[in-house]
Amino acid sequence: MADEAGVVRSMALLRMVAGSLEIIAAILMIRSRRVGVALRINAALGLVGPMILTAVCLLGLAGLAGRISLVKLGVVGIGVLLILLGTR
């Protein structure tokens, strides 16, 4: 995936998958009509969300790796880590 368009397509595809999972989860919650089941579905989404965020960020960083300095790349990586830590 050396070309920028390929990286962007991959990032967008991951986001579309994440959005589709959210919609499917919402439909499952509505169909279950039970708070306990809805809470378990929501907990599963809480696990998947950070993984998608991390994967999309890693793809973006890989696409930028040859064009920005290691210091800036590290700052962005630390920013992603702080987002993940802040949402715990």
N, CA, C and O atoms as a CHARMM CRD file, in Angstrom:
* protein
*
  352
    1    1 MET  N      0.82600  -1.19000   0.00000 PROA 1      0.00000
    2    1 MET  CA     0.00000   0.00000   0.00000 PROA 1      0.00000
    3    1 MET  C      0.86100   1.24100   0.00000 PROA 1      0.00000
    4    1 MET  O      0.77200   2.06500   0.91000 PROA 1      0.00000
    5    2 ALA  N      1.67400   1.37600  -0.99100 PROA 2      0.00000
    6    2 ALA  CA     2.58700   2.49900  -1.04500 PROA 2      0.00000
    7    2 ALA  C      1.87900   3.78600  -1.46400 PROA 2      0.00000
    8    2 ALA  O      2.29800   4.87600  -1.07600 PROA 2      0.00000
    9    3 ASP  N      0.81900   3.67000  -2.24600 PROA 3      0.00000
   10    3 ASP  CA     0.17000   4.88500  -2.72100 PROA 3      0.00000
   11    3 ASP  C     -0.80800   5.42800  -1.68000 PROA 3      0.00000
   12    3 ASP  O     -1.43900   4.68100  -0.93300 PROA 3      0.00000
   13    4 GLU  N     -0.90500   6.73800  -1.66200 PROA 4      0.00000
   14    4 GLU  CA    -1.72100   7.43600  -0.66700 PROA 4      0.00000
   15    4 GLU  C     -3.19900   7.10900  -0.80900 PROA 4      0.00000
   16    4 GLU  O     -3.89800   6.97800   0.19600 PROA 4      0.00000
   17    5 ALA  N     -3.68400   6.97600  -2.03000 PROA 5      0.00000
   18    5 ALA  CA    -5.10000   6.67900  -2.25000 PROA 5      0.00000
   19    5 ALA  C     -5.45900   5.31600  -1.65800 PROA 5      0.00000
   20    5 ALA  O     -6.55700   5.14000  -1.13000 PROA 5      0.00000
   21    6 GLY  N     -4.55100   4.36300  -1.74200 PROA 6      0.00000
   22    6 GLY  CA    -4.80300   3.04000  -1.17800 PROA 6      0.00000
   23    6 GLY  C     -4.91500   3.07900   0.34000 PROA 6      0.00000
   24    6 GLY  O     -5.75000   2.39500   0.93200 PROA 6      0.00000
   25    7 VAL  N     -4.06400   3.88700   0.96100 PROA 7      0.00000
   26    7 VAL  CA    -4.11600   4.03100   2.41800 PROA 7      0.00000
   27    7 VAL  C     -5.42500   4.68100   2.83100 PROA 7      0.00000
   28    7 VAL  O     -6.07500   4.23800   3.77800 PROA 7      0.00000
   29    8 VAL  N     -5.81000   5.73500   2.11800 PROA 8      0.00000
   30    8 VAL  CA    -7.05700   6.43200   2.43500 PROA 8      0.00000
   31    8 VAL  C     -8.25300   5.49800   2.23800 PROA 8      0.00000
   32    8 VAL  O     -9.17900   5.49400   3.04900 PROA 8      0.00000
   33    9 ARG  N     -8.23400   4.70400   1.15500 PROA 9      0.00000
   34    9 ARG  CA    -9.32100   3.74600   0.92800 PROA 9      0.00000
   35    9 ARG  C     -9.40500   2.73500   2.06300 PROA 9      0.00000
   36    9 ARG  O    -10.49900   2.40000   2.51800 PROA 9      0.00000
   37   10 SER  N     -8.26500   2.25200   2.51800 PROA 10     0.00000
   38   10 SER  CA    -8.25200   1.28700   3.61800 PROA 10     0.00000
   39   10 SER  C     -8.78000   1.90500   4.90700 PROA 10     0.00000
   40   10 SER  O     -9.53300   1.27100   5.64600 PROA 10     0.00000
   41   11 MET  N     -8.38100   3.14400   5.17000 PROA 11     0.00000
   42   11 MET  CA    -8.87000   3.83300   6.36300 PROA 11     0.00000
   43   11 MET  C    -10.38400   4.02500   6.29500 PROA 11     0.00000
   44   11 MET  O    -11.08900   3.80500   7.27900 PROA 11     0.00000
   45   12 ALA  N    -10.87200   4.43100   5.13900 PROA 12     0.00000
   46   12 ALA  CA   -12.31100   4.63900   4.96600 PROA 12     0.00000
   47   12 ALA  C    -13.07500   3.32300   5.08100 PROA 12     0.00000
   48   12 ALA  O    -14.16400   3.28300   5.65300 PROA 12     0.00000
   49   13 LEU  N    -12.50700   2.25400   4.54100 PROA 13     0.00000
   50   13 LEU  CA   -13.16100   0.94900   4.61700 PROA 13     0.00000
   51   13 LEU  C    -13.28100   0.49000   6.07000 PROA 13     0.00000
   52   13 LEU  O    -14.32200  -0.02800   6.47400 PROA 13     0.00000
   53   14 LEU  N    -12.22800   0.67800   6.84800 PROA 14     0.00000
   54   14 LEU  CA   -12.30500   0.32000   8.27000 PROA 14     0.00000
   55   14 LEU  C    -13.38100   1.12400   8.98500 PROA 14     0.00000
   56   14 LEU  O    -14.11200   0.58700   9.81600 PROA 14     0.00000
   57   15 ARG  N    -13.47900   2.40700   8.66500 PROA 15     0.00000
   58   15 ARG  CA   -14.51000   3.24900   9.28300 PROA 15     0.00000
   59   15 ARG  C    -15.91200   2.80900   8.84800 PROA 15     0.00000
   60   15 ARG  O    -16.84600   2.84900   9.64800 PROA 15     0.00000
   61   16 MET  N    -16.06500   2.39200   7.59200 PROA 16     0.00000
   62   16 MET  CA   -17.37000   1.89800   7.12800 PROA 16     0.00000
   63   16 MET  C    -17.74100   0.60400   7.84700 PROA 16     0.00000
   64   16 MET  O    -18.90000   0.40000   8.20900 PROA 16     0.00000
   65   17 VAL  N    -16.76100  -0.26100   8.04900 PROA 17     0.00000
   66   17 VAL  CA   -17.01800  -1.49800   8.79600 PROA 17     0.00000
   67   17 VAL  C    -17.44500  -1.16200  10.22200 PROA 17     0.00000
   68   17 VAL  O    -18.39400  -1.74800  10.74400 PROA 17     0.00000
   69   18 ALA  N    -16.74700  -0.22300  10.84900 PROA 18     0.00000
   70   18 ALA  CA   -17.09400   0.18000  12.21400 PROA 18     0.00000
   71   18 ALA  C    -18.50500   0.76300  12.27100 PROA 18     0.00000
   72   18 ALA  O    -19.27200   0.45400  13.18300 PROA 18     0.00000
   73   19 GLY  N    -18.84000   1.59400  11.30800 PROA 19     0.00000
   74   19 GLY  CA   -20.18300   2.17700  11.26700 PROA 19     0.00000
   75   19 GLY  C    -21.25100   1.12000  11.05400 PROA 19     0.00000
   76   19 GLY  O    -22.32300   1.17800  11.65600 PROA 19     0.00000
   77   20 SER  N    -20.95600   0.15900  10.20000 PROA 20     0.00000
   78   20 SER  CA   -21.90000  -0.93200   9.95900 PROA 20     0.00000
   79   20 SER  C    -22.10700  -1.75900  11.22900 PROA 20     0.00000
   80   20 SER  O    -23.22600  -2.17100  11.53400 PROA 20     0.00000
   81   21 LEU  N    -21.02800  -1.99500  11.95900 PROA 21     0.00000
   82   21 LEU  CA   -21.15300  -2.72700  13.22600 PROA 21     0.00000
   83   21 LEU  C    -22.02400  -1.95900  14.21700 PROA 21     0.00000
   84   21 LEU  O    -22.82100  -2.55900  14.93800 PROA 21     0.00000
   85   22 GLU  N    -21.87900  -0.65600  14.25600 PROA 22     0.00000
   86   22 GLU  CA   -22.70300   0.17100  15.14900 PROA 22     0.00000
   87   22 GLU  C    -24.17900   0.06600  14.79200 PROA 22     0.00000
   88   22 GLU  O    -25.03100  -0.07400  15.66900 PROA 22     0.00000
   89   23 ILE  N    -24.47200   0.13500  13.50000 PROA 23     0.00000
   90   23 ILE  CA   -25.87100   0.04400  13.05900 PROA 23     0.00000
   91   23 ILE  C    -26.44300  -1.33600  13.36000 PROA 23     0.00000
   92   23 ILE  O    -27.56800  -1.44800  13.84900 PROA 23     0.00000
   93   24 ILE  N    -25.68200  -2.38200  13.07300 PROA 24     0.00000
   94   24 ILE  CA   -26.13900  -3.74400  13.35900 PROA 24     0.00000
   95   24 ILE  C    -26.37600  -3.92000  14.85800 PROA 24     0.00000
   96   24 ILE  O    -27.36100  -4.53200  15.27000 PROA 24     0.00000
   97   25 ALA  N    -25.46500  -3.37900  15.66800 PROA 25     0.00000
   98   25 ALA  CA   -25.62300  -3.47700  17.12400 PROA 25     0.00000
   99   25 ALA  C    -26.88800  -2.75200  17.58500 PROA 25     0.00000
  100   25 ALA  O    -27.60700  -3.24800  18.45300 PROA 25     0.00000
  101   26 ALA  N    -27.15800  -1.59300  17.01200 PROA 26     0.00000
  102   26 ALA  CA   -28.36700  -0.85400  17.38500 PROA 26     0.00000
  103   26 ALA  C    -29.62200  -1.64600  17.02900 PROA 26     0.00000
  104   26 ALA  O    -30.57700  -1.68900  17.80400 PROA 26     0.00000
  105   27 ILE  N    -29.61300  -2.26400  15.86600 PROA 27     0.00000
  106   27 ILE  CA   -30.76500  -3.09000  15.46100 PROA 27     0.00000
  107   27 ILE  C    -30.93300  -4.27200  16.40900 PROA 27     0.00000
  108   27 ILE  O    -32.05100  -4.59900  16.80800 PROA 27     0.00000
  109   28 LEU  N    -29.82300  -4.91200  16.76700 PROA 28     0.00000
  110   28 LEU  CA   -29.89700  -6.03100  17.70700 PROA 28     0.00000
  111   28 LEU  C    -30.41900  -5.58900  19.07000 PROA 28     0.00000
  112   28 LEU  O    -31.18300  -6.31200  19.70900 PROA 28     0.00000
  113   29 MET  N    -30.00900  -4.40600  19.51400 PROA 29     0.00000
  114   29 MET  CA   -30.51100  -3.88900  20.78800 PROA 29     0.00000
  115   29 MET  C    -32.02500  -3.68600  20.73400 PROA 29     0.00000
  116   29 MET  O    -32.74400  -4.06300  21.65900 PROA 29     0.00000
  117   30 ILE  N    -32.49500  -3.09600  19.65700 PROA 30     0.00000
  118   30 ILE  CA   -33.93200  -2.84400  19.51200 PROA 30     0.00000
  119   30 ILE  C    -34.69900  -4.15500  19.46000 PROA 30     0.00000
  120   30 ILE  O    -35.75000  -4.29300  20.08600 PROA 30     0.00000
  121   31 ARG  N    -34.17300  -5.11200  18.71600 PROA 31     0.00000
  122   31 ARG  CA   -34.86400  -6.39700  18.56900 PROA 31     0.00000
  123   31 ARG  C    -34.86600  -7.20000  19.85700 PROA 31     0.00000
  124   31 ARG  O    -35.79900  -7.96500  20.10100 PROA 31     0.00000
  125   32 SER  N    -33.84200  -7.04500  20.68900 PROA 32     0.00000
  126   32 SER  CA   -33.77200  -7.83100  21.92700 PROA 32     0.00000
  127   32 SER  C    -34.81000  -7.37100  22.94700 PROA 32     0.00000
  128   32 SER  O    -35.37100  -8.19000  23.67500 PROA 32     0.00000
  129   33 ARG  N    -35.06300  -6.07600  23.00100 PROA 33     0.00000
  130   33 ARG  CA   -36.03100  -5.48000  23.93500 PROA 33     0.00000
  131   33 ARG  C    -35.70500  -5.79400  25.39200 PROA 33     0.00000
  132   33 ARG  O    -36.59400  -5.81100  26.24400 PROA 33     0.00000
  133   34 ARG  N    -34.44000  -6.04000  25.67100 PROA 34     0.00000
  134   34 ARG  CA   -34.01600  -6.33900  27.04600 PROA 34     0.00000
  135   34 ARG  C    -32.79400  -5.49600  27.37000 PROA 34     0.00000
  136   34 ARG  O    -31.84400  -5.42900  26.58900 PROA 34     0.00000
  137   35 VAL  N    -32.82900  -4.85700  28.52700 PROA 35     0.00000
  138   35 VAL  CA   -31.74200  -3.96800  28.92100 PROA 35     0.00000
  139   35 VAL  C    -30.44000  -4.73700  29.09000 PROA 35     0.00000
  140   35 VAL  O    -29.38300  -4.25000  28.68900 PROA 35     0.00000
  141   36 GLY  N    -30.49500  -5.92100  29.67000 PROA 36     0.00000
  142   36 GLY  CA   -29.28200  -6.70900  29.89400 PROA 36     0.00000
  143   36 GLY  C    -28.58800  -7.07100  28.59500 PROA 36     0.00000
  144   36 GLY  O    -27.36600  -6.97300  28.49000 PROA 36     0.00000
  145   37 VAL  N    -29.36300  -7.48700  27.61000 PROA 37     0.00000
  146   37 VAL  CA   -28.78700  -7.84300  26.30700 PROA 37     0.00000
  147   37 VAL  C    -28.21500  -6.60300  25.63800 PROA 37     0.00000
  148   37 VAL  O    -27.12100  -6.64600  25.07600 PROA 37     0.00000
  149   38 ALA  N    -28.95200  -5.49800  25.69700 PROA 38     0.00000
  150   38 ALA  CA   -28.48100  -4.24800  25.08800 PROA 38     0.00000
  151   38 ALA  C    -27.18800  -3.78100  25.74400 PROA 38     0.00000
  152   38 ALA  O    -26.29600  -3.26800  25.06800 PROA 38     0.00000
  153   39 LEU  N    -27.08600  -3.95500  27.04200 PROA 39     0.00000
  154   39 LEU  CA   -25.87300  -3.55100  27.75000 PROA 39     0.00000
  155   39 LEU  C    -24.68100  -4.41000  27.34000 PROA 39     0.00000
  156   39 LEU  O    -23.56900  -3.90000  27.20500 PROA 39     0.00000
  157   40 ARG  N    -24.89900  -5.70100  27.14200 PROA 40     0.00000
  158   40 ARG  CA   -23.80600  -6.58100  26.68600 PROA 40     0.00000
  159   40 ARG  C    -23.37900  -6.21100  25.27000 PROA 40     0.00000
  160   40 ARG  O    -22.18600  -6.21000  24.96700 PROA 40     0.00000
  161   41 ILE  N    -24.32300  -5.90300  24.41300 PROA 41     0.00000
  162   41 ILE  CA   -23.98800  -5.48400  23.04100 PROA 41     0.00000
  163   41 ILE  C    -23.18200  -4.19200  23.08600 PROA 41     0.00000
  164   41 ILE  O    -22.19000  -4.04200  22.37200 PROA 41     0.00000
  165   42 ASN  N    -23.61400  -3.26600  23.92500 PROA 42     0.00000
  166   42 ASN  CA   -22.90700  -1.99700  24.05500 PROA 42     0.00000
  167   42 ASN  C    -21.49300  -2.19900  24.59000 PROA 42     0.00000
  168   42 ASN  O    -20.56400  -1.51100  24.16900 PROA 42     0.00000
  169   43 ALA  N    -21.32900  -3.13200  25.50900 PROA 43     0.00000
  170   43 ALA  CA   -19.99300  -3.42200  26.04800 PROA 43     0.00000
  171   43 ALA  C    -19.07900  -3.97400  24.95100 PROA 43     0.00000
  172   43 ALA  O    -17.89800  -3.63200  24.88700 PROA 43     0.00000
  173   44 ALA  N    -19.63000  -4.82100  24.09600 PROA 44     0.00000
  174   44 ALA  CA   -18.84000  -5.35300  22.98200 PROA 44     0.00000
  175   44 ALA  C    -18.40700  -4.22600  22.05300 PROA 44     0.00000
  176   44 ALA  O    -17.27500  -4.21600  21.57000 PROA 44     0.00000
  177   45 LEU  N    -19.30000  -3.28600  21.80600 PROA 45     0.00000
  178   45 LEU  CA   -18.94100  -2.13500  20.96700 PROA 45     0.00000
  179   45 LEU  C    -17.85200  -1.30400  21.63100 PROA 45     0.00000
  180   45 LEU  O    -16.98600  -0.75000  20.95300 PROA 45     0.00000
  181   46 GLY  N    -17.89700  -1.21900  22.94200 PROA 46     0.00000
  182   46 GLY  CA   -16.86800  -0.48200  23.66800 PROA 46     0.00000
  183   46 GLY  C    -15.49000  -1.10000  23.50300 PROA 46     0.00000
  184   46 GLY  O    -14.48300  -0.39900  23.59700 PROA 46     0.00000
  185   47 LEU  N    -15.43300  -2.38500  23.26200 PROA 47     0.00000
  186   47 LEU  CA   -14.15200  -3.04800  23.01400 PROA 47     0.00000
  187   47 LEU  C    -13.70300  -2.87600  21.57000 PROA 47     0.00000
  188   47 LEU  O    -12.51500  -2.70900  21.29700 PROA 47     0.00000
  189   48 VAL  N    -14.65200  -2.91800  20.65600 PROA 48     0.00000
  190   48 VAL  CA   -14.32300  -2.84100  19.23100 PROA 48     0.00000
  191   48 VAL  C    -13.90500  -1.42100  18.83300 PROA 48     0.00000
  192   48 VAL  O    -13.00300  -1.25200  18.01300 PROA 48     0.00000
  193   49 GLY  N    -14.54400  -0.41300  19.40000 PROA 49     0.00000
  194   49 GLY  CA   -14.27600   0.97700  19.02700 PROA 49     0.00000
  195   49 GLY  C    -12.81000   1.38400  19.11700 PROA 49     0.00000
  196   49 GLY  O    -12.25900   1.89500  18.14200 PROA 49     0.00000
  197   50 PRO  N    -12.16900   1.17200  20.25800 PROA 50     0.00000
  198   50 PRO  CA   -10.75000   1.54300  20.35300 PROA 50     0.00000
  199   50 PRO  C     -9.85600   0.75500  19.39600 PROA 50     0.00000
  200   50 PRO  O     -8.85200   1.27600  18.90900 PROA 50     0.00000
  201   51 MET  N    -10.21800  -0.48700  19.13300 PROA 51     0.00000
  202   51 MET  CA    -9.41100  -1.27500  18.19200 PROA 51     0.00000
  203   51 MET  C     -9.50000  -0.69100  16.78500 PROA 51     0.00000
  204   51 MET  O     -8.50100  -0.63600  16.06800 PROA 51     0.00000
  205   52 ILE  N    -10.69600  -0.25600  16.39000 PROA 52     0.00000
  206   52 ILE  CA   -10.86700   0.36800  15.07000 PROA 52     0.00000
  207   52 ILE  C    -10.10200   1.68600  15.02700 PROA 52     0.00000
  208   52 ILE  O     -9.41000   1.97200  14.05000 PROA 52     0.00000
  209   53 LEU  N    -10.22400   2.49200  16.08300 PROA 53     0.00000
  210   53 LEU  CA    -9.49500   3.76600  16.14700 PROA 53     0.00000
  211   53 LEU  C     -8.00000   3.53400  15.99400 PROA 53     0.00000
  212   53 LEU  O     -7.32900   4.22700  15.23000 PROA 53     0.00000
  213   54 THR  N     -7.48900   2.56300  16.72100 PROA 54     0.00000
  214   54 THR  CA    -6.06000   2.26800  16.66100 PROA 54     0.00000
  215   54 THR  C     -5.64300   1.80700  15.27200 PROA 54     0.00000
  216   54 THR  O     -4.61700   2.24100  14.74700 PROA 54     0.00000
  217   55 ALA  N     -6.44000   0.92900  14.68200 PROA 55     0.00000
  218   55 ALA  CA    -6.10500   0.40900  13.35300 PROA 55     0.00000
  219   55 ALA  C     -6.10400   1.52100  12.30600 PROA 55     0.00000
  220   55 ALA  O     -5.20500   1.58200  11.46700 PROA 55     0.00000
  221   56 VAL  N     -7.10600   2.39900  12.34900 PROA 56     0.00000
  222   56 VAL  CA    -7.18000   3.49900  11.38200 PROA 56     0.00000
  223   56 VAL  C     -6.00400   4.45800  11.58900 PROA 56     0.00000
  224   56 VAL  O     -5.39800   4.91700  10.62100 PROA 56     0.00000
  225   57 CYS  N     -5.68600   4.75600  12.84200 PROA 57     0.00000
  226   57 CYS  CA    -4.54900   5.64600  13.12000 PROA 57     0.00000
  227   57 CYS  C     -3.24200   5.02300  12.65300 PROA 57     0.00000
  228   57 CYS  O     -2.39600   5.70900  12.08000 PROA 57     0.00000
  229   58 LEU  N     -3.07100   3.73200  12.89400 PROA 58     0.00000
  230   58 LEU  CA    -1.84600   3.06700  12.45100 PROA 58     0.00000
  231   58 LEU  C     -1.71600   3.08000  10.93200 PROA 58     0.00000
  232   58 LEU  O     -0.62200   3.26800  10.40000 PROA 58     0.00000
  233   59 LEU  N     -2.82700   2.88100  10.24000 PROA 59     0.00000
  234   59 LEU  CA    -2.79100   2.96600   8.77000 PROA 59     0.00000
  235   59 LEU  C     -2.38600   4.36500   8.31600 PROA 59     0.00000
  236   59 LEU  O     -1.55300   4.52500   7.42400 PROA 59     0.00000
  237   60 GLY  N     -2.98400   5.36700   8.93900 PROA 60     0.00000
  238   60 GLY  CA    -2.64600   6.73800   8.59000 PROA 60     0.00000
  239   60 GLY  C     -1.19000   7.06200   8.87300 PROA 60     0.00000
  240   60 GLY  O     -0.51900   7.71100   8.07000 PROA 60     0.00000
  241   61 LEU  N     -0.70900   6.60600  10.01600 PROA 61     0.00000
  242   61 LEU  CA     0.69500   6.84400  10.36000 PROA 61     0.00000
  243   61 LEU  C      1.63600   6.11500   9.40400 PROA 61     0.00000
  244   61 LEU  O      2.68700   6.63900   9.03600 PROA 61     0.00000
  245   62 ALA  N      1.25400   4.91800   9.01100 PROA 62     0.00000
  246   62 ALA  CA     2.07700   4.18300   8.05200 PROA 62     0.00000
  247   62 ALA  C      2.12400   4.92100   6.71700 PROA 62     0.00000
  248   62 ALA  O      3.15500   4.93500   6.04500 PROA 62     0.00000
  249   63 GLY  N      1.00400   5.53200   6.34000 PROA 63     0.00000
  250   63 GLY  CA     0.97100   6.29300   5.09200 PROA 63     0.00000
  251   63 GLY  C      1.80800   7.55600   5.15600 PROA 63     0.00000
  252   63 GLY  O      2.32700   8.01300   4.13700 PROA 63     0.00000
  253   64 LEU  N      1.94500   8.12700   6.35300 PROA 64     0.00000
  254   64 LEU  CA     2.72000   9.35700   6.51700 PROA 64     0.00000
  255   64 LEU  C      4.18400   9.10400   6.87200 PROA 64     0.00000
  256   64 LEU  O      4.99100  10.03300   6.85700 PROA 64     0.00000
  257   65 ALA  N      4.52700   7.88400   7.18500 PROA 65     0.00000
  258   65 ALA  CA     5.84000   7.56500   7.75200 PROA 65     0.00000
  259   65 ALA  C      7.00700   8.09300   6.92200 PROA 65     0.00000
  260   65 ALA  O      8.00800   8.52800   7.49100 PROA 65     0.00000
  261   66 GLY  N      6.90900   8.06900   5.63100 PROA 66     0.00000
  262   66 GLY  CA     8.02200   8.52200   4.81200 PROA 66     0.00000
  263   66 GLY  C      8.09200  10.02100   4.63000 PROA 66     0.00000
  264   66 GLY  O      9.08900  10.52900   4.11700 PROA 66     0.00000
  265   67 ARG  N      7.05200  10.75000   5.03900 PROA 67     0.00000
  266   67 ARG  CA     7.00200  12.18600   4.75700 PROA 67     0.00000
  267   67 ARG  C      7.14500  13.08600   5.97000 PROA 67     0.00000
  268   67 ARG  O      7.38200  14.28500   5.81800 PROA 67     0.00000
  269   68 ILE  N      7.00800  12.54000   7.16600 PROA 68     0.00000
  270   68 ILE  CA     7.15200  13.39500   8.34100 PROA 68     0.00000
  271   68 ILE  C      8.29100  12.86300   9.21400 PROA 68     0.00000
  272   68 ILE  O      8.68700  11.70100   9.11500 PROA 68     0.00000
  273   69 SER  N      8.79700  13.73700  10.05800 PROA 69     0.00000
  274   69 SER  CA     9.93800  13.35000  10.90100 PROA 69     0.00000
  275   69 SER  C      9.49600  12.35200  11.96900 PROA 69     0.00000
  276   69 SER  O      8.31300  12.24300  12.29400 PROA 69     0.00000
  277   70 LEU  N     10.46500  11.63900  12.49600 PROA 70     0.00000
  278   70 LEU  CA    10.17900  10.66000  13.54300 PROA 70     0.00000
  279   70 LEU  C      9.60800  11.31900  14.79400 PROA 70     0.00000
  280   70 LEU  O      8.78400  10.72800  15.49200 PROA 70     0.00000
  281   71 VAL  N     10.04400  12.53200  15.07400 PROA 71     0.00000
  282   71 VAL  CA     9.53700  13.24800  16.24800 PROA 71     0.00000
  283   71 VAL  C      8.04700  13.51200  16.09300 PROA 71     0.00000
  284   71 VAL  O      7.26900  13.25300  17.01100 PROA 71     0.00000
  285   72 LYS  N      7.64500  14.02800  14.93200 PROA 72     0.00000
  286   72 LYS  CA     6.21700  14.29900  14.69600 PROA 72     0.00000
  287   72 LYS  C      5.41000  13.00500  14.69100 PROA 72     0.00000
  288   72 LYS  O      4.28600  12.96700  15.19200 PROA 72     0.00000
  289   73 LEU  N      5.97500  11.96200  14.13400 PROA 73     0.00000
  290   73 LEU  CA     5.30800  10.66700  14.13200 PROA 73     0.00000
  291   73 LEU  C      5.10500  10.17700  15.56600 PROA 73     0.00000
  292   73 LEU  O      4.05000   9.63800  15.90100 PROA 73     0.00000
  293   74 GLY  N      6.11500  10.36500  16.40400 PROA 74     0.00000
  294   74 GLY  CA     6.00900   9.99800  17.81400 PROA 74     0.00000
  295   74 GLY  C      4.96200  10.81200  18.54700 PROA 74     0.00000
  296   74 GLY  O      4.22300  10.27300  19.37100 PROA 74     0.00000
  297   75 VAL  N      4.88700  12.11200  18.25600 PROA 75     0.00000
  298   75 VAL  CA     3.89600  12.97800  18.89200 PROA 75     0.00000
  299   75 VAL  C      2.48100  12.52000  18.53700 PROA 75     0.00000
  300   75 VAL  O      1.60700  12.47700  19.40300 PROA 75     0.00000
  301   76 VAL  N      2.25500  12.17900  17.27700 PROA 76     0.00000
  302   76 VAL  CA     0.94400  11.68600  16.86400 PROA 76     0.00000
  303   76 VAL  C      0.63500  10.36100  17.56100 PROA 76     0.00000
  304   76 VAL  O     -0.48400  10.14800  18.02800 PROA 76     0.00000
  305   77 GLY  N      1.62100   9.47800  17.63000 PROA 77     0.00000
  306   77 GLY  CA     1.42600   8.19800  18.31900 PROA 77     0.00000
  307   77 GLY  C      1.08400   8.38500  19.78600 PROA 77     0.00000
  308   77 GLY  O      0.21700   7.69100  20.31900 PROA 77     0.00000
  309   78 ILE  N      1.76000   9.32000  20.44100 PROA 78     0.00000
  310   78 ILE  CA     1.46900   9.61400  21.84600 PROA 78     0.00000
  311   78 ILE  C      0.06300  10.19100  21.98500 PROA 78     0.00000
  312   78 ILE  O     -0.64000   9.90200  22.95300 PROA 78     0.00000
  313   79 GLY  N     -0.34200  11.00800  21.01300 PROA 79     0.00000
  314   79 GLY  CA    -1.69700  11.56400  21.03200 PROA 79     0.00000
  315   79 GLY  C     -2.75600  10.46400  20.96000 PROA 79     0.00000
  316   79 GLY  O     -3.75400  10.51100  21.67800 PROA 79     0.00000
  317   80 VAL  N     -2.53800   9.48700  20.10500 PROA 80     0.00000
  318   80 VAL  CA    -3.47400   8.36500  19.99800 PROA 80     0.00000
  319   80 VAL  C     -3.51200   7.60000  21.31600 PROA 80     0.00000
  320   80 VAL  O     -4.58500   7.23000  21.79100 PROA 80     0.00000
  321   81 LEU  N     -2.35100   7.36400  21.90100 PROA 81     0.00000
  322   81 LEU  CA    -2.28100   6.66800  23.18800 PROA 81     0.00000
  323   81 LEU  C     -3.03300   7.44100  24.26500 PROA 81     0.00000
  324   81 LEU  O     -3.75500   6.84600  25.06500 PROA 81     0.00000
  325   82 LEU  N     -2.86900   8.75700  24.29100 PROA 82     0.00000
  326   82 LEU  CA    -3.57000   9.56800  25.28000 PROA 82     0.00000
  327   82 LEU  C     -5.08500   9.52900  25.08900 PROA 82     0.00000
  328   82 LEU  O     -5.83700   9.52800  26.06400 PROA 82     0.00000
  329   83 ILE  N     -5.52600   9.49700  23.84600 PROA 83     0.00000
  330   83 ILE  CA    -6.97000   9.36300  23.58400 PROA 83     0.00000
  331   83 ILE  C     -7.47600   8.04700  24.15500 PROA 83     0.00000
  332   83 ILE  O     -8.51200   8.00900  24.81900 PROA 83     0.00000
  333   84 LEU  N     -6.74400   6.96800  23.89600 PROA 84     0.00000
  334   84 LEU  CA    -7.17300   5.66900  24.40400 PROA 84     0.00000
  335   84 LEU  C     -7.16600   5.63300  25.93600 PROA 84     0.00000
  336   84 LEU  O     -8.08600   5.09300  26.54900 PROA 84     0.00000
  337   85 LEU  N     -6.13100   6.20600  26.54800 PROA 85     0.00000
  338   85 LEU  CA    -6.07400   6.24100  28.01100 PROA 85     0.00000
  339   85 LEU  C     -7.15500   7.13600  28.60200 PROA 85     0.00000
  340   85 LEU  O     -7.72300   6.82500  29.64900 PROA 85     0.00000
  341   86 GLY  N     -7.43500   8.23100  27.94100 PROA 86     0.00000
  342   86 GLY  CA    -8.43800   9.16700  28.44000 PROA 86     0.00000
  343   86 GLY  C     -9.85900   8.64400  28.36900 PROA 86     0.00000
  344   86 GLY  O    -10.73400   9.13200  29.08600 PROA 86     0.00000
  345   87 THR  N    -10.10100   7.67100  27.52800 PROA 87     0.00000
  346   87 THR  CA   -11.45800   7.14100  27.39100 PROA 87     0.00000
  347   87 THR  C    -11.67900   5.89800  28.25200 PROA 87     0.00000
  348   87 THR  O    -12.73200   5.26700  28.15600 PROA 87     0.00000
  349   88 ARG  N    -10.72400   5.54300  29.07700 PROA 88     0.00000
  350   88 ARG  CA   -10.88400   4.36600  29.94900 PROA 88     0.00000
  351   88 ARG  C    -11.74500   4.69400  31.13000 PROA 88     0.00000
  352   88 ARG  O    -11.99200   3.83100  31.97300 PROA 88     0.00000
